Amino acid sequence: MKFPNGFIYTGEFSFYKFHGLGKLTFPSGQIFDGNWVYGSLCGNAKIFYPQGQFYYGEVKNFKR
């Protein structure tokens, strides 16, 4: 699903929120890929940064 602000989300939804496995791509190129719980990235996740850096590990409410 592509949003007007340029964000692209592919994955599962529940009650109109990202929920389950999914990937959110930002217009800047940053990518959040992992488990979503009612709109928040939680649990095991992969975060890719535009500069080529990445993070694999635990995330809770978008925080490493």
Contacts in CASP RR format, 6 or more apart in sequence:
PFRMAT RR
TARGET T0000
AUTHOR 0000-0000-0000
METHOD contacts of the structure
MODEL  1
MKFPNGFIYTGEFSFYKFHGLGKLTFPSGQIFDGNWVYGSLCGNAKIFYP
QGQFYYGEVKNFKR
1 8 0 8 1.000
1 9 0 8 1.000
1 10 0 8 1.000
2 8 0 8 1.000
3 9 0 8 1.000
5 27 0 8 1.000
6 26 0 8 1.000
6 27 0 8 1.000
7 24 0 8 1.000
7 25 0 8 1.000
7 26 0 8 1.000
7 27 0 8 1.000
8 24 0 8 1.000
8 25 0 8 1.000
9 18 0 8 1.000
9 22 0 8 1.000
9 23 0 8 1.000
9 24 0 8 1.000
9 25 0 8 1.000
10 22 0 8 1.000
10 23 0 8 1.000
11 18 0 8 1.000
11 20 0 8 1.000
11 21 0 8 1.000
11 22 0 8 1.000
11 23 0 8 1.000
12 18 0 8 1.000
12 19 0 8 1.000
12 20 0 8 1.000
12 21 0 8 1.000
12 22 0 8 1.000
12 36 0 8 1.000
13 19 0 8 1.000
14 20 0 8 1.000
14 38 0 8 1.000
15 38 0 8 1.000
17 36 0 8 1.000
17 38 0 8 1.000
17 39 0 8 1.000
18 24 0 8 1.000
18 36 0 8 1.000
18 38 0 8 1.000
18 39 0 8 1.000
19 36 0 8 1.000
19 37 0 8 1.000
19 38 0 8 1.000
19 39 0 8 1.000
20 35 0 8 1.000
20 36 0 8 1.000
20 37 0 8 1.000
21 34 0 8 1.000
21 35 0 8 1.000
21 36 0 8 1.000
22 33 0 8 1.000
22 34 0 8 1.000
22 35 0 8 1.000
22 36 0 8 1.000
23 31 0 8 1.000
23 32 0 8 1.000
23 33 0 8 1.000
23 34 0 8 1.000
24 31 0 8 1.000
24 32 0 8 1.000
24 33 0 8 1.000
24 41 0 8 1.000
25 31 0 8 1.000
28 50 0 8 1.000
29 48 0 8 1.000
29 50 0 8 1.000
30 47 0 8 1.000
30 48 0 8 1.000
30 49 0 8 1.000
30 50 0 8 1.000
31 46 0 8 1.000
31 47 0 8 1.000
31 48 0 8 1.000
32 41 0 8 1.000
32 45 0 8 1.000
32 46 0 8 1.000
32 47 0 8 1.000
32 62 0 8 1.000
33 45 0 8 1.000
33 46 0 8 1.000
33 47 0 8 1.000
33 48 0 8 1.000
34 41 0 8 1.000
34 43 0 8 1.000
34 44 0 8 1.000
34 45 0 8 1.000
34 46 0 8 1.000
35 41 0 8 1.000
35 42 0 8 1.000
35 43 0 8 1.000
35 44 0 8 1.000
35 45 0 8 1.000
36 42 0 8 1.000
40 60 0 8 1.000
40 61 0 8 1.000
40 62 0 8 1.000
41 59 0 8 1.000
41 61 0 8 1.000
41 62 0 8 1.000
42 59 0 8 1.000
42 60 0 8 1.000
42 61 0 8 1.000
43 57 0 8 1.000
43 58 0 8 1.000
43 59 0 8 1.000
43 60 0 8 1.000
44 56 0 8 1.000
44 57 0 8 1.000
44 58 0 8 1.000
44 59 0 8 1.000
45 55 0 8 1.000
45 56 0 8 1.000
45 57 0 8 1.000
45 58 0 8 1.000
45 59 0 8 1.000
46 54 0 8 1.000
46 55 0 8 1.000
46 56 0 8 1.000
46 57 0 8 1.000
47 54 0 8 1.000
47 55 0 8 1.000
47 59 0 8 1.000
47 64 0 8 1.000
48 54 0 8 1.000
55 64 0 8 1.000
57 64 0 8 1.000
58 64 0 8 1.000
END
